[in-house]
Amino acid sequence: MKRYIDRFSIKDKICIVTGGGGLIGMKHTEAILEGEGIPVLLDIVQNGMDRVKQTALSEYGNDRIIETFTVDITDRTSLENVREILLKKYGHIDVLINNAANNPKVEDASKNLGPIRFHNFPVDMWNQDIAVGLTGAMLCAQVFGEIMEKQKSGVILNISSDYGLIAPDQRIYRKEGLPDDQQMVKPVSYSVVKHGIIGLTKYLAVYWADKGIRVNTLCPASLENGQNEEFIHKISNLIPMGRMSRPDEYVCTVLYMISDASTYMTGATVVLDGGRTSW
Ligand SMILES: NC(=O)c1ccc[n+]([C@@H]2O[C@H](COP(=O)([O-])OP(=O)(O)OC[C@H]3O[C@@H](n4cnc5c(N)ncnc54)[C@H](O)[C@@H]3O)[C@@H](O)[C@H]2O)c1
């Protein structure tokens, strides 16, 4: 006999994922499909969502539904349009995963940030990062949370990071032979956004605690995604388990957190970091 496994089912639930076309967006999509829910991907770039949709349908079957919307989550009107379309088609909105954030990969210079240190960190970049990672998450919670409040049910999962709990150890981003003023650092806005989203979680968890809406934070950490060997070695030394994570190591936790498997969890911060923040 199995008494509890069905609680992981999110069958036919409408599950919105912001930044759904990115690296972890793919894995959130898989978590939703595993639970038999309907992923609704929101991203400012269509290409990534097309790739996620194609891959996920080839894994889970072409009869599954994946909705995609090209929207900027900092634009409330666009979010309201998505809400109206979803309500007309399905009549309910059940899960919101606030996943989108600017996530500059300092370690491989892919965004060509240049030698931006704290003293010369551009205020434009600060505003842009806060707009996507915090204002966007707040707007999505306003627009989709309003429906959850009317339904008296819903789950919001905010994606933070180990950098929502600890400061980046900037030594792992250093490049041999470069003077201090040429060294890149993980931007201050990333720490602020990732700490801030935990505050948003706690505020909303308490605000909606008696309205049937649960709000929690997941902190992923140190995803291995083609970084160079030197970086992998340096960061692995900071992790008690001695290795970076794989994107698939978050899927089961996400399904747990967005399903009725976690009905008494709200306001919580779940950390998957190989022990890094315990050291
Ligand atoms: N990758 C990691 O190592 C890691 C580690 C810890 C936490 N995280 C967190 O996980 C989340 C996802 O990270 P990722 O690695 O998949 O990032 P990613 O850059 O691959 O994906 C982010 C997605 O957000 C989209 N986006 C950006 N601005 C947007 C906007 N205004 N409106 C709509 N969509 C927008 C981008 O187009 C992109 O597809 C982020 O919150 C990140 O901070 C990532």
Ligand as a Chemical Component Dictionary entry (heavy atoms), coordinates in Angstrom:
data_LIG
# 
_chem_comp.id                   LIG 
_chem_comp.type                 NON-POLYMER 
_chem_comp.pdbx_formal_charge   0 
_chem_comp.three_letter_code    LIG 
# 
loop_
_chem_comp_atom.comp_id 
_chem_comp_atom.atom_id 
_chem_comp_atom.alt_atom_id 
_chem_comp_atom.type_symbol 
_chem_comp_atom.charge 
_chem_comp_atom.model_Cartn_x 
_chem_comp_atom.model_Cartn_y 
_chem_comp_atom.model_Cartn_z 
_chem_comp_atom.pdbx_ordinal 
LIG N1  N1  N 0  22.607 28.831 -12.547 1  
LIG C1  C1  C 0  23.049 28.882 -11.305 2  
LIG O1  O1  O 0  24.194 28.510 -11.005 3  
LIG C2  C2  C 0  22.139 29.347 -10.196 4  
LIG C3  C3  C 0  22.528 29.141 -8.868  5  
LIG C4  C4  C 0  21.701 29.599 -7.851  6  
LIG C5  C5  C 0  20.518 30.241 -8.148  7  
LIG N2  N2  N 1  20.167 30.444 -9.452  8  
LIG C6  C6  C 0  18.916 31.161 -9.729  9  
LIG O2  O2  O 0  18.072 30.353 -10.524 10 
LIG C7  C7  C 0  17.280 31.174 -11.378 11 
LIG C8  C8  C 0  17.427 30.728 -12.818 12 
LIG O3  O3  O 0  18.798 30.772 -13.153 13 
LIG P1  P1  P 0  19.330 30.254 -14.546 14 
LIG O4  O4  O 0  20.731 29.805 -14.333 15 
LIG O5  O5  O -1 18.346 29.318 -15.155 16 
LIG O6  O6  O 0  19.387 31.618 -15.342 17 
LIG P2  P2  P 0  19.225 31.854 -16.904 18 
LIG O7  O7  O 0  19.939 33.135 -17.166 19 
LIG O8  O8  O 0  19.603 30.629 -17.668 20 
LIG O9  O9  O 0  17.645 32.079 -17.055 21 
LIG C9  C9  C 0  17.005 33.242 -16.669 22 
LIG C10 C10 C 0  15.906 33.512 -17.673 23 
LIG O10 O10 O 0  15.208 34.702 -17.274 24 
LIG C11 C11 C 0  14.841 35.390 -18.456 25 
LIG N3  N3  N 0  14.569 36.815 -18.174 26 
LIG C12 C12 C 0  15.473 37.788 -17.903 27 
LIG N4  N4  N 0  14.851 38.964 -17.753 28 
LIG C13 C13 C 0  13.522 38.736 -17.910 29 
LIG C14 C14 C 0  12.372 39.570 -17.901 30 
LIG N5  N5  N 0  12.464 40.886 -17.661 31 
LIG N6  N6  N 0  11.166 38.997 -18.125 32 
LIG C15 C15 C 0  11.059 37.665 -18.376 33 
LIG N7  N7  N 0  12.122 36.832 -18.404 34 
LIG C16 C16 C 0  13.335 37.355 -18.178 35 
LIG C17 C17 C 0  16.038 35.219 -19.381 36 
LIG O11 O11 O 0  15.703 35.466 -20.736 37 
LIG C18 C18 C 0  16.432 33.759 -19.086 38 
LIG O12 O12 O 0  15.826 32.875 -20.000 39 
LIG C19 C19 C 0  17.752 32.622 -11.145 40 
LIG O13 O13 O 0  16.889 33.242 -10.221 41 
LIG C20 C20 C 0  19.126 32.433 -10.529 42 
LIG O14 O14 O 0  19.489 33.517 -9.699  43 
LIG C21 C21 C 0  20.948 29.998 -10.484 44 
# 
loop_
_chem_comp_bond.comp_id 
_chem_comp_bond.atom_id_1 
_chem_comp_bond.atom_id_2 
_chem_comp_bond.value_order 
_chem_comp_bond.pdbx_ordinal 
LIG N1  C1  SING 1  
LIG C1  O1  DOUB 2  
LIG C1  C2  SING 3  
LIG C2  C3  SING 4  
LIG C2  C21 DOUB 5  
LIG C3  C4  DOUB 6  
LIG C4  C5  SING 7  
LIG C5  N2  DOUB 8  
LIG N2  C6  SING 9  
LIG N2  C21 SING 10 
LIG C6  O2  SING 11 
LIG C6  C20 SING 12 
LIG O2  C7  SING 13 
LIG C7  C8  SING 14 
LIG C7  C19 SING 15 
LIG C8  O3  SING 16 
LIG O3  P1  SING 17 
LIG P1  O4  DOUB 18 
LIG P1  O5  SING 19 
LIG P1  O6  SING 20 
LIG O6  P2  SING 21 
LIG P2  O7  DOUB 22 
LIG P2  O8  SING 23 
LIG P2  O9  SING 24 
LIG O9  C9  SING 25 
LIG C9  C10 SING 26 
LIG C10 O10 SING 27 
LIG C10 C18 SING 28 
LIG O10 C11 SING 29 
LIG C11 N3  SING 30 
LIG C11 C17 SING 31 
LIG N3  C12 SING 32 
LIG N3  C16 SING 33 
LIG C12 N4  DOUB 34 
LIG N4  C13 SING 35 
LIG C13 C14 SING 36 
LIG C13 C16 DOUB 37 
LIG C14 N5  SING 38 
LIG C14 N6  DOUB 39 
LIG N6  C15 SING 40 
LIG C15 N7  DOUB 41 
LIG N7  C16 SING 42 
LIG C17 O11 SING 43 
LIG C17 C18 SING 44 
LIG C18 O12 SING 45 
LIG C19 O13 SING 46 
LIG C19 C20 SING 47 
LIG C20 O14 SING 48 
# 
